[in-house]
């Protein structure tokens, strides 16, 4: 699991995307905890789309633990159904009831 804190904006998005892309392992689910993120701009959403494609192409999946900023951005962009978002790590890895955070 990778935890992301602070803000994802034009200044930080390249490091965010590059680091997460380097963590993709074939056949594995990449869990990204963004529950402590304070802000994420549209550039972050673009990076998540790239990451989702990379994980799928590697035979894996992307699971996001979404906080309010991510939830609001996905809803505003109409992208809620494009990502698997969960309320906790237990839900993201299938140890709990798997409900989407963005219902």
URZI-V768857 format. One record per backbone hydrogen bond with DSSP energy under -1.0 kcal/mol. NH is the residue of the N-H (numbers start at 1). CO is the residue of the C=O. E is the energy in kcal/mol with one decimal. If there is no record, write none. Layout:
NH:CO:E ; NH:CO:E
//
This chain:
2:31:-2.4 ; 4:33:-2.8 ; 8:39:-2.4 ; 13:9:-2.1 ; 16:12:-2.2 ; 17:13:-2.9 ; 18:14:-2.7 ; 19:15:-2.5 ; 20:16:-2.3 ; 21:17:-2.4 ; 22:18:-1.6 ; 23:20:-1.2 ; 24:21:-1.1 ; 27:58:-2.1 ; 28:25:-2.0 ; 30:61:-3.1 ; 32:63:-2.7 ; 33:2:-3.3 ; 34:65:-2.6 ; 37:34:-1.3 ; 38:6:-3.3 ; 39:6:-1.2 ; 41:8:-2.6 ; 44:41:-1.3 ; 45:41:-1.1 ; 46:42:-2.0 ; 47:43:-1.7 ; 48:44:-2.1 ; 49:45:-1.9 ; 50:46:-2.0 ; 51:47:-2.5 ; 52:48:-2.6 ; 53:49:-1.9 ; 54:50:-2.5 ; 55:51:-2.6 ; 56:52:-2.1 ; 57:53:-2.8 ; 58:54:-1.3 ; 59:56:-1.9 ; 60:55:-3.2 ; 61:28:-1.3 ; 63:30:-2.8 ; 64:84:-3.0 ; 65:32:-2.7 ; 66:86:-1.5 ; 71:67:-2.6 ; 72:68:-2.9 ; 73:69:-2.0 ; 74:70:-2.7 ; 75:71:-2.3 ; 76:72:-2.7 ; 77:73:-2.3 ; 78:75:-1.0 ; 79:74:-2.8 ; 82:79:-1.6 ; 86:64:-2.9 ; 92:88:-2.2 ; 93:89:-2.1 ; 94:91:-1.0 ; 95:90:-2.9 ; 96:90:-1.3 ; 99:97:-1.4 ; 101:85:-1.8 ; 103:101:-1.1
//
